[in-house]
């Protein structure tokens, strides 16, 4: 592996700093406190070509890879301004359409989305399925006229109310009627405001600018033209979302960890309580040094996973390890930074404690770390399946 970034990759990594100069972290914080999506910043990101990083140039994108998308998300998080919608919409949504959509779907959906004129969300999680996606019960039942009737419920769907379209994971054949549990899945591209769709925001304690939604589908009509891929074979497509989401969470965690550690170091070099700056105390130095090491190790695994992904090689182990290492390192970094700030760390003025919830969230989304431990134990180390 060559760890030297190209000039283009360096520019992408610097983009977060440039964006922060235009908007500032205060803008992101205000949006998060108001549960308001940072529309102005998102439009700027789209205008600069970063929403469609992984979309081919022929459809309005940049035609780049996972490495560039990871660097971009890492750069935003390093400024304390992560955007989860760039994971679920720009990556899990647009890249799937770019890879598996028909020519008509690519021409219809990708150019306006890359330009920031429309937005996508990704609807998979359900109240009674959660981590076990095999139990998805939302069903698009085939009709005699070739259409489908969609009924069911989705929950914790990021940015759904503010999006124009969703990539929707359903069953067209119920679990009880398939030979293999991975059979019977179908993905659709559907408008979020279609007749029969009802959405309710879910209040959450974590301060992020994206809103979570519960969605109810009541006899929603879908057509064959809206099928992404093949009917009943959607799991083959869904499988391609697993590694990208884990890689990007690893990248976000690396950036966010650097953000809080930089803030802590600046504070520790300035804050004097007794004879000198508190940064001279090993009780503060050692946790910060360990956290820095863990963050950089997680970043390296993230880069490796992205590098393998871009080469078309298997990267499941690396992607899962990147997410696991990144989320755990990010929590430790934020905790060490909080301890460094003392009481000031819990004030709104210093803006450190509000990031603890974001860091802690990464241990749970998009796939909890307990299940990632299970994956590594079984698929990497060869231990017996535990569930």
C-alpha positions as CSV (number, residue, x, y, z in Angstrom):
1,X,0.0,0.0,0.0
2,X,1.1,3.5,-0.8
3,X,0.0,6.0,1.9
4,X,1.0,9.0,-0.2
5,X,-2.1,11.1,-1.0
6,X,-2.4,12.4,-4.5
7,X,-2.8,16.2,-5.0
8,X,-6.5,15.6,-5.6
9,X,-6.9,13.6,-2.4
10,X,-5.0,16.2,-0.4
11,X,-7.5,18.8,-1.8
12,X,-10.4,16.6,-0.7
13,X,-8.9,16.2,2.8
14,X,-8.4,20.0,3.1
15,X,-12.0,20.6,2.0
16,X,-13.4,20.3,5.5
17,X,-11.2,23.1,6.7
18,X,-12.2,25.3,3.8
19,X,-15.9,24.6,4.4
20,X,-15.5,25.4,8.1
21,X,-14.0,28.8,7.1
22,X,-17.2,29.5,5.1
23,X,-19.7,28.3,7.7
24,X,-18.0,27.7,11.0
25,X,-18.7,25.0,13.5
26,X,-21.2,27.4,15.2
27,X,-23.4,27.0,12.2
28,X,-23.4,23.2,12.5
29,X,-24.0,23.4,16.2
30,X,-27.0,25.8,15.7
31,X,-28.5,23.4,13.2
32,X,-28.0,20.5,15.5
33,X,-29.6,22.2,18.5
34,X,-32.6,23.2,16.3
35,X,-32.7,19.7,14.7
36,X,-32.5,21.6,11.4
37,X,-30.6,20.1,8.4
38,X,-27.7,22.4,7.3
39,X,-29.2,23.0,3.9
40,X,-27.0,25.9,3.0
41,X,-23.8,23.9,3.8
42,X,-25.1,20.8,2.0
43,X,-25.9,22.9,-1.2
44,X,-22.3,24.2,-1.0
45,X,-21.0,20.7,-0.7
46,X,-23.0,19.6,-3.7
47,X,-22.0,22.6,-5.8
48,X,-18.4,21.8,-5.1
49,X,-18.9,18.3,-6.4
50,X,-18.7,16.3,-3.1
51,X,-22.2,14.8,-2.9
52,X,-21.5,12.7,-6.0
53,X,-18.0,11.7,-5.1
54,X,-18.7,8.0,-6.0
55,X,-21.0,8.7,-8.9
56,X,-19.6,8.5,-12.5
57,X,-18.9,11.8,-14.2
58,X,-21.4,10.9,-16.9
59,X,-24.2,11.3,-14.4
60,X,-23.0,14.4,-12.7
61,X,-20.6,12.9,-10.2
62,X,-16.8,13.1,-9.6
63,X,-16.2,9.5,-10.6
64,X,-13.9,8.8,-7.6
65,X,-13.8,6.0,-5.0
66,X,-14.3,5.0,-1.4
67,X,-10.9,6.4,-0.4
68,X,-11.9,9.9,-1.5
69,X,-15.4,9.6,0.1
70,X,-13.7,8.5,3.3
71,X,-11.2,11.4,3.2
72,X,-14.1,13.8,2.6
73,X,-16.1,12.6,5.6
74,X,-13.0,12.5,7.8
75,X,-12.2,16.1,6.9
76,X,-15.7,17.3,7.8
77,X,-15.6,15.4,11.1
78,X,-12.2,16.8,11.9
79,X,-13.8,20.2,11.9
80,X,-16.5,19.0,14.3
81,X,-19.1,19.0,11.5
82,X,-20.0,15.4,10.6
83,X,-22.9,14.8,8.2
84,X,-24.5,11.4,8.5
85,X,-26.7,12.1,5.5
86,X,-23.5,11.9,3.3
87,X,-23.3,8.2,4.5
88,X,-26.9,7.1,4.1
89,X,-27.9,9.3,1.1
90,X,-24.8,10.1,-0.9
91,X,-23.1,6.8,-0.5
92,X,-25.6,4.1,0.4
93,X,-28.2,5.7,-1.9
94,X,-26.5,7.2,-4.9
95,X,-23.7,4.7,-5.3
96,X,-26.2,1.8,-5.3
97,X,-28.2,3.5,-8.1
98,X,-24.9,4.2,-10.0
99,X,-23.9,0.6,-9.7
100,X,-27.1,-1.3,-10.1
101,X,-29.7,1.1,-11.6
102,X,-31.0,1.0,-15.1
103,X,-29.8,3.6,-17.6
104,X,-33.1,5.4,-17.2
105,X,-32.8,5.4,-13.4
106,X,-29.3,6.8,-13.5
107,X,-30.2,9.6,-15.8
108,X,-33.4,10.5,-13.9
109,X,-32.1,10.4,-10.3
110,X,-28.3,10.9,-10.2
111,X,-27.6,14.3,-11.9
112,X,-30.1,16.3,-9.7
113,X,-29.0,14.5,-6.6
114,X,-25.3,15.2,-7.3
115,X,-26.2,18.9,-7.9
116,X,-28.0,19.1,-4.5
117,X,-31.4,19.7,-6.1
118,X,-32.8,16.4,-4.6
119,X,-31.8,14.3,-1.7
120,X,-32.0,10.6,-0.9
121,X,-32.4,8.6,2.3
122,X,-31.9,4.9,2.9
123,X,-34.8,3.0,4.5
124,X,-34.0,-0.4,5.9
125,X,-34.4,-0.6,9.7
126,X,-37.7,-1.9,11.2
127,X,-39.1,-1.9,14.7
128,X,-39.3,-5.8,14.9
129,X,-36.1,-6.5,12.9
130,X,-33.4,-4.2,14.0
131,X,-30.0,-5.8,13.5
132,X,-31.6,-8.9,12.1
133,X,-32.4,-7.6,8.6
134,X,-33.6,-11.1,7.6
135,X,-36.8,-10.4,9.6
136,X,-37.8,-7.4,7.6
137,X,-41.6,-7.6,7.2
138,X,-42.3,-4.5,5.1
139,X,-43.7,-6.1,2.0
140,X,-44.3,-4.9,-1.6
141,X,-46.8,-7.4,-2.8
142,X,-46.9,-8.0,-6.6
143,X,-50.2,-7.2,-8.3
144,X,-51.8,-8.7,-11.4
145,X,-51.1,-5.5,-13.4
146,X,-47.4,-5.6,-12.7
147,X,-47.3,-3.0,-10.0
148,X,-46.7,-3.5,-6.2
149,X,-48.6,-2.5,-3.1
150,X,-46.3,-1.6,-0.2
151,X,-47.3,-2.0,3.4
152,X,-45.2,-1.9,6.6
153,X,-43.1,0.2,8.9
154,X,-39.6,1.6,9.0
155,X,-37.9,3.2,12.0
156,X,-34.8,5.4,12.6
157,X,-34.6,6.5,9.0
158,X,-32.1,9.4,8.9
159,X,-33.2,12.5,7.0
160,X,-36.4,10.9,5.6
161,X,-38.6,13.9,6.0
162,X,-36.2,16.2,4.3
163,X,-35.4,13.9,1.5
164,X,-37.1,13.7,-1.9
165,X,-36.5,10.0,-2.5
166,X,-35.7,6.9,-0.6
167,X,-33.9,3.7,-1.5
168,X,-36.3,1.3,0.2
169,X,-35.5,-2.2,1.3
170,X,-38.6,-4.5,1.2
171,X,-39.6,-8.1,0.8
172,X,-41.6,-9.1,-2.2
173,X,-41.7,-12.7,-0.9
174,X,-42.3,-13.2,2.9
175,X,-39.6,-14.8,4.9
176,X,-41.8,-17.8,5.6
177,X,-42.1,-18.6,1.9
178,X,-38.5,-18.5,0.8
179,X,-36.0,-21.3,0.6
180,X,-33.1,-19.2,1.8
181,X,-33.5,-16.4,4.2
182,X,-31.7,-14.0,1.9
183,X,-34.2,-14.6,-0.9
184,X,-37.2,-12.5,-1.5
185,X,-35.7,-9.0,-0.9
186,X,-36.4,-6.3,-3.4
187,X,-35.1,-2.7,-3.4
188,X,-37.1,0.2,-4.8
189,X,-36.5,3.8,-5.5
190,X,-39.5,5.7,-4.3
191,X,-40.6,9.3,-3.6
192,X,-40.9,10.1,0.1
193,X,-44.1,12.1,-0.4
194,X,-46.1,9.4,-2.2
195,X,-49.7,8.7,-1.3
196,X,-50.0,6.3,1.6
197,X,-46.7,7.4,3.3
198,X,-46.9,8.8,6.8
199,X,-43.8,10.0,8.7
200,X,-43.3,11.0,12.3
201,X,-40.0,12.5,13.7
202,X,-38.4,10.5,16.5
203,X,-36.9,12.8,19.3
204,X,-33.4,11.7,20.2
205,X,-31.0,13.1,22.8
206,X,-28.0,13.2,20.5
207,X,-27.5,16.7,19.0
208,X,-27.0,16.2,15.3
209,X,-28.6,18.2,12.4
210,X,-30.3,15.1,10.9
211,X,-33.7,14.0,12.1
212,X,-34.7,10.4,12.6
213,X,-38.1,9.3,11.4
214,X,-40.6,6.4,11.7
215,X,-42.3,5.7,8.4
216,X,-45.7,4.0,7.8
217,X,-46.6,2.6,4.4
218,X,-50.2,2.0,3.7
219,X,-50.9,0.5,0.3
220,X,-48.3,2.6,-1.4
221,X,-48.2,1.9,-5.2
222,X,-44.8,1.1,-6.7
223,X,-44.0,0.3,-10.3
224,X,-41.5,-2.0,-12.1
225,X,-39.6,1.1,-13.2
226,X,-38.9,1.8,-9.5
227,X,-37.3,-1.6,-8.9
228,X,-33.5,-1.2,-8.2
229,X,-32.0,-4.4,-9.6
230,X,-34.0,-7.6,-9.8
231,X,-37.2,-8.6,-8.0
232,X,-36.6,-11.0,-5.1
233,X,-32.8,-10.7,-5.5
234,X,-32.3,-7.4,-3.7
235,X,-30.1,-8.9,-1.0
236,X,-27.2,-9.2,-3.5
237,X,-27.4,-5.4,-3.8
238,X,-28.0,-4.8,-0.1
239,X,-24.8,-6.7,0.6
240,X,-22.8,-3.9,-1.2
241,X,-23.9,-1.3,1.4
242,X,-22.4,-3.1,4.4
243,X,-18.7,-2.3,3.9
244,X,-19.1,1.4,2.7
245,X,-21.2,2.3,5.8
246,X,-18.6,0.8,8.1
247,X,-15.7,2.4,6.3
248,X,-17.3,5.9,6.5
249,X,-18.2,5.5,10.2
250,X,-14.5,4.7,10.8
251,X,-13.5,7.8,8.8
252,X,-16.0,10.0,10.7
253,X,-14.7,8.7,14.1
254,X,-11.1,9.3,13.1
255,X,-11.9,12.9,12.2
256,X,-14.1,13.5,15.2
257,X,-11.4,12.0,17.5
258,X,-8.8,14.4,16.1
259,X,-11.1,17.3,16.5
260,X,-11.7,16.8,20.3
261,X,-8.0,16.0,20.9
262,X,-6.8,19.1,19.1
263,X,-9.2,21.1,21.2
264,X,-8.0,19.4,24.4
265,X,-4.3,20.0,23.6
266,X,-4.9,23.7,22.9
267,X,-6.8,24.0,26.2
268,X,-4.2,22.0,28.2
269,X,-1.4,24.3,26.9
270,X,-3.2,27.4,28.0
271,X,-5.0,26.4,31.2
272,X,-2.9,27.1,34.4
273,X,-4.1,25.9,37.8
274,X,-1.0,25.7,39.9
275,X,2.5,26.5,38.6
276,X,2.2,25.8,34.9
277,X,-0.1,24.6,32.2
278,X,-2.1,21.5,33.0
279,X,-0.8,19.9,29.8
280,X,2.5,19.2,31.7
281,X,0.7,16.8,34.0
282,X,1.2,13.2,33.0
283,X,-2.3,12.3,34.4
284,X,-3.6,14.3,31.4
285,X,-0.8,13.6,29.0
286,X,-1.0,9.9,29.0
287,X,-4.8,9.5,28.3
288,X,-4.5,12.0,25.5
289,X,-1.4,10.3,24.0
290,X,-3.1,6.9,24.2
291,X,-6.3,8.3,22.6
292,X,-4.2,9.9,19.8
293,X,-2.5,6.6,19.1
294,X,-5.8,4.7,19.0
295,X,-7.3,7.3,16.6
296,X,-4.4,7.1,14.2
297,X,-4.5,3.3,14.3
298,X,-8.2,3.3,13.5
299,X,-7.6,5.7,10.7
300,X,-5.0,3.4,9.1
301,X,-7.4,0.5,9.2
302,X,-10.0,2.7,7.6
303,X,-7.6,3.7,4.8
304,X,-6.7,0.0,4.2
305,X,-10.4,-0.9,4.0
306,X,-11.1,1.9,1.5
307,X,-8.0,0.9,-0.5
308,X,-9.2,-2.7,-0.8
309,X,-12.7,-1.6,-1.6
310,X,-11.5,0.6,-4.5
311,X,-9.4,-2.3,-5.8
312,X,-12.5,-4.5,-5.9
313,X,-11.0,-6.9,-3.3
314,X,-12.7,-8.4,-0.3
315,X,-12.7,-6.0,2.6
316,X,-15.3,-7.2,5.1
317,X,-12.8,-7.9,7.9
318,X,-11.0,-4.6,7.4
319,X,-14.3,-2.6,7.1
320,X,-15.7,-4.1,10.3
321,X,-12.4,-3.6,12.2
322,X,-12.3,0.0,11.0
323,X,-15.7,0.7,12.4
324,X,-15.0,-1.1,15.6
325,X,-11.6,0.5,16.2
326,X,-12.8,4.0,15.1
327,X,-15.9,4.1,17.3
328,X,-14.2,2.8,20.4
329,X,-11.2,5.2,19.9
330,X,-13.5,8.1,19.3
331,X,-15.3,7.5,22.6
332,X,-12.0,7.3,24.5
333,X,-10.7,10.4,22.8
334,X,-13.8,12.4,23.7
335,X,-13.7,11.2,27.3
336,X,-10.1,12.1,27.6
337,X,-10.8,15.5,26.2
338,X,-13.7,16.0,28.6
339,X,-11.5,15.1,31.6
340,X,-8.9,17.6,30.3
341,X,-11.4,20.4,30.2
342,X,-12.8,19.6,33.7
343,X,-16.0,21.4,34.5
344,X,-15.6,23.6,31.4
345,X,-16.0,20.6,29.2
346,X,-19.7,20.3,30.2
347,X,-20.6,23.8,29.3
348,X,-22.3,24.9,26.1
349,X,-19.6,27.5,25.6
350,X,-16.8,25.0,25.1
351,X,-18.8,22.6,23.0
352,X,-17.1,19.4,24.0
353,X,-19.8,17.4,25.9
354,X,-22.2,17.8,23.0
355,X,-19.9,15.7,20.9
356,X,-19.8,12.9,23.5
357,X,-23.3,11.8,22.4
358,X,-22.2,11.8,18.8
359,X,-19.1,9.7,19.6
360,X,-21.2,7.3,21.6
361,X,-23.7,7.0,18.8
362,X,-21.0,5.6,16.5
363,X,-20.7,2.5,18.8
364,X,-24.3,1.7,17.9
365,X,-24.8,2.8,14.3
366,X,-25.2,1.5,11.7
367,X,-24.4,-1.8,13.2
368,X,-23.7,-2.3,16.9
369,X,-20.2,-3.2,18.0
370,X,-21.4,-6.4,19.7
371,X,-22.4,-7.8,16.3
372,X,-19.1,-6.6,14.8
373,X,-17.3,-8.5,17.5
374,X,-19.3,-11.6,16.5
375,X,-18.4,-11.1,12.8
376,X,-14.7,-10.8,13.5
377,X,-14.8,-13.8,15.9
378,X,-16.6,-16.0,13.4
379,X,-15.6,-14.9,9.9
380,X,-12.0,-13.7,10.6
381,X,-10.9,-15.9,13.5
382,X,-12.9,-19.1,12.7
383,X,-14.7,-19.3,16.0
384,X,-18.2,-20.9,16.3
385,X,-21.3,-18.8,15.4
386,X,-22.7,-17.3,18.6
387,X,-26.2,-16.5,17.6
